[in-house]
Amino acid sequence: MLTISRITTQRATSARFVLALLVCSTSVTPALAQATLGPPAVCVTSQLSATSEPPALEKRDTETRFAGDAFVRTELFFGSERPGLPEVSLEEFKKFLDIAVTPCFPDGLTLLTGKGQFRESDGQIVQETSFVLVLLYPLEARRDSHAKIEALRTLYKEHFQQESVLRVDDSRAVRVGF
């Protein structure tokens, strides 16, 4: 029988590693060995046996599946590059957010930061830090929110010397639950 001490160093290291795994795997406590990850209880409607067929899915309308409120989603992409000045900093943008945006949308918003790229009107490609603002507002407030969003876009362009602020609206109402 070959012992580990007679095996070359590289092979010995591998053999010791395998041996250690074998020894450790047999010493796992039964409770940990039995624990498995599964779906939350609320997601499991019934335990199906291996021979039973899954239940047929009922046709349901959107209200039955998810009874959330109808909201509109708008994303605004604020660039930070400006001619002859440093980029708009995160601190400057947060000040704009606190002073201008939050009063318009006090119920909440989401701010993301990233790196963006676009072509300026003169054809030059610009890469810059971008601030992406995600707004969700009630469908019935669409007209009022549109006016607020356009005012914010204009204010940002003027204050931070921007050519544009990209606006993306989802034309479908999204369902939101709180």
C-alpha positions as CSV (number, residue, x, y, z in Angstrom):
1,M,0.0,0.0,0.0
2,L,1.3,3.4,-0.9
3,T,1.5,6.0,1.8
4,I,1.1,9.8,1.4
5,S,4.7,10.4,2.5
6,R,6.0,8.4,-0.5
7,I,4.0,10.4,-3.1
8,T,5.6,13.5,-4.8
9,T,4.9,16.8,-3.1
10,Q,2.4,18.0,-5.7
11,R,0.5,14.8,-5.7
12,A,0.7,14.6,-1.9
13,T,-0.9,18.0,-1.6
14,S,-3.8,16.9,-3.8
15,A,-4.2,13.6,-2.0
16,R,-4.2,15.3,1.4
17,F,-6.9,17.8,0.1
18,V,-9.1,14.9,-1.1
19,L,-8.6,13.0,2.2
20,A,-9.4,16.1,4.2
21,L,-12.6,16.5,2.2
22,L,-13.6,12.9,2.8
23,V,-13.0,13.2,6.5
24,C,-14.8,16.5,6.8
25,S,-17.8,15.3,4.8
26,T,-18.5,12.4,7.2
27,S,-18.3,14.7,10.2
28,V,-21.1,17.1,9.2
29,T,-23.8,17.2,11.8
30,P,-27.0,15.5,10.8
31,A,-29.1,18.7,11.2
32,L,-26.9,20.5,8.7
33,A,-26.9,17.6,6.3
34,Q,-30.7,17.5,6.3
35,A,-31.2,21.2,5.8
36,T,-31.9,22.0,2.2
37,L,-32.9,25.2,0.5
38,G,-36.5,25.2,-0.9
39,P,-39.2,27.7,-1.8
40,P,-40.9,29.7,0.9
41,A,-44.0,28.0,2.3
42,V,-46.3,30.6,0.8
43,C,-45.1,29.6,-2.7
44,V,-45.9,25.9,-2.2
45,T,-49.6,25.3,-2.7
46,S,-49.5,21.5,-2.1
47,Q,-47.0,18.7,-2.0
48,L,-47.3,16.8,-5.3
49,S,-46.4,13.1,-5.4
50,A,-44.2,11.9,-8.2
51,T,-47.1,10.4,-10.0
52,S,-49.7,13.2,-9.6
53,E,-50.2,15.8,-12.3
54,P,-49.7,19.5,-11.5
55,P,-53.0,21.4,-11.1
56,A,-54.3,23.4,-14.1
57,L,-53.7,27.1,-13.9
58,E,-56.8,29.2,-13.8
59,K,-57.1,32.1,-16.1
60,R,-57.1,35.3,-14.0
61,D,-57.2,38.9,-15.0
62,T,-54.5,41.4,-13.9
63,E,-56.5,42.7,-11.0
64,T,-56.8,39.2,-9.5
65,R,-53.2,38.3,-9.9
66,F,-51.9,41.6,-8.5
67,A,-54.2,44.1,-7.1
68,G,-51.8,47.0,-7.1
69,D,-52.4,50.6,-8.0
70,A,-51.9,51.8,-11.6
71,F,-48.8,54.0,-11.9
72,V,-46.8,55.5,-14.6
73,R,-43.0,55.0,-14.8
74,T,-40.7,57.8,-16.0
75,E,-36.9,57.6,-16.1
76,L,-34.8,60.8,-16.4
77,F,-31.1,60.6,-17.4
78,F,-29.2,63.6,-16.2
79,G,-25.7,64.0,-17.7
80,S,-22.8,65.6,-15.7
81,E,-20.4,66.9,-18.3
82,R,-20.4,70.6,-18.8
83,P,-18.4,73.0,-20.9
84,G,-15.4,74.7,-19.2
85,L,-16.4,73.3,-15.8
86,P,-15.9,70.1,-13.8
87,E,-18.6,67.4,-14.0
88,V,-21.7,67.9,-11.9
89,S,-20.7,66.2,-8.7
90,L,-22.8,63.8,-6.7
91,E,-23.1,66.5,-4.0
92,E,-24.3,69.1,-6.5
93,F,-26.8,66.6,-7.9
94,K,-28.1,65.7,-4.4
95,K,-28.6,69.4,-3.7
96,F,-30.6,69.7,-6.9
97,L,-32.5,66.6,-5.8
98,D,-33.3,68.0,-2.4
99,I,-34.2,71.5,-3.5
100,A,-36.0,70.9,-6.8
101,V,-37.0,67.3,-7.3
102,T,-38.2,66.2,-3.9
103,P,-40.8,69.0,-3.6
104,C,-42.2,67.9,-6.9
105,F,-42.2,64.2,-6.0
106,P,-42.3,64.0,-2.2
107,D,-43.7,60.4,-2.1
108,G,-40.5,58.9,-3.3
109,L,-38.1,58.3,-6.1
110,T,-35.1,56.2,-6.9
111,L,-31.7,57.6,-7.9
112,L,-29.1,55.4,-9.8
113,T,-25.7,56.5,-10.9
114,G,-23.7,55.1,-13.8
115,K,-21.5,55.8,-16.7
116,G,-23.3,57.1,-19.9
117,Q,-22.3,57.9,-23.4
118,F,-23.9,60.1,-26.0
119,R,-23.2,62.1,-29.1
120,E,-23.3,65.9,-28.8
121,S,-24.9,68.1,-31.4
122,D,-21.4,68.8,-32.8
123,G,-20.9,65.0,-33.3
124,Q,-18.4,64.5,-30.5
125,I,-18.8,61.4,-28.4
126,V,-19.0,62.2,-24.6
127,Q,-18.6,59.7,-21.8
128,E,-19.8,61.0,-18.4
129,T,-21.2,60.1,-15.1
130,S,-25.0,59.9,-15.4
131,F,-27.7,60.3,-12.7
132,V,-30.8,58.2,-13.5
133,L,-33.9,59.2,-11.7
134,V,-36.8,56.7,-11.6
135,L,-40.2,58.2,-10.9
136,L,-43.4,56.3,-10.3
137,Y,-46.6,58.3,-10.0
138,P,-50.3,57.5,-10.0
139,L,-51.9,57.2,-13.5
140,E,-54.4,59.8,-12.6
141,A,-51.6,62.3,-11.8
142,R,-50.0,61.9,-15.3
143,R,-50.8,65.4,-16.6
144,D,-49.7,67.2,-13.4
145,S,-46.5,65.0,-13.2
146,H,-45.7,65.7,-16.9
147,A,-45.6,69.4,-16.2
148,K,-43.4,68.9,-13.1
149,I,-41.0,66.7,-15.0
150,E,-40.7,69.1,-17.9
151,A,-40.0,71.9,-15.4
152,L,-37.3,69.8,-13.8
153,R,-35.7,69.0,-17.1
154,T,-35.6,72.7,-18.1
155,L,-34.2,73.8,-14.7
156,Y,-31.4,71.2,-14.8
157,K,-30.4,72.1,-18.4
158,E,-30.3,75.8,-17.6
159,H,-28.6,75.5,-14.2
160,F,-26.0,72.9,-15.2
161,Q,-25.4,74.0,-18.8
162,Q,-26.8,70.8,-20.4
163,E,-27.9,70.2,-24.0
164,S,-30.6,67.8,-22.9
165,V,-32.0,65.6,-20.2
166,L,-33.2,62.2,-21.6
167,R,-36.7,61.2,-20.7
168,V,-38.1,57.7,-21.0
169,D,-41.8,57.1,-20.3
170,D,-43.4,53.6,-20.2
171,S,-46.6,54.0,-22.1
172,R,-48.2,51.2,-20.2
173,A,-49.5,51.6,-16.7
174,V,-47.5,49.5,-14.2
175,R,-49.0,47.9,-11.1
176,V,-47.4,49.1,-7.8
177,G,-48.1,47.7,-4.4
178,F,-46.8,49.2,-1.2
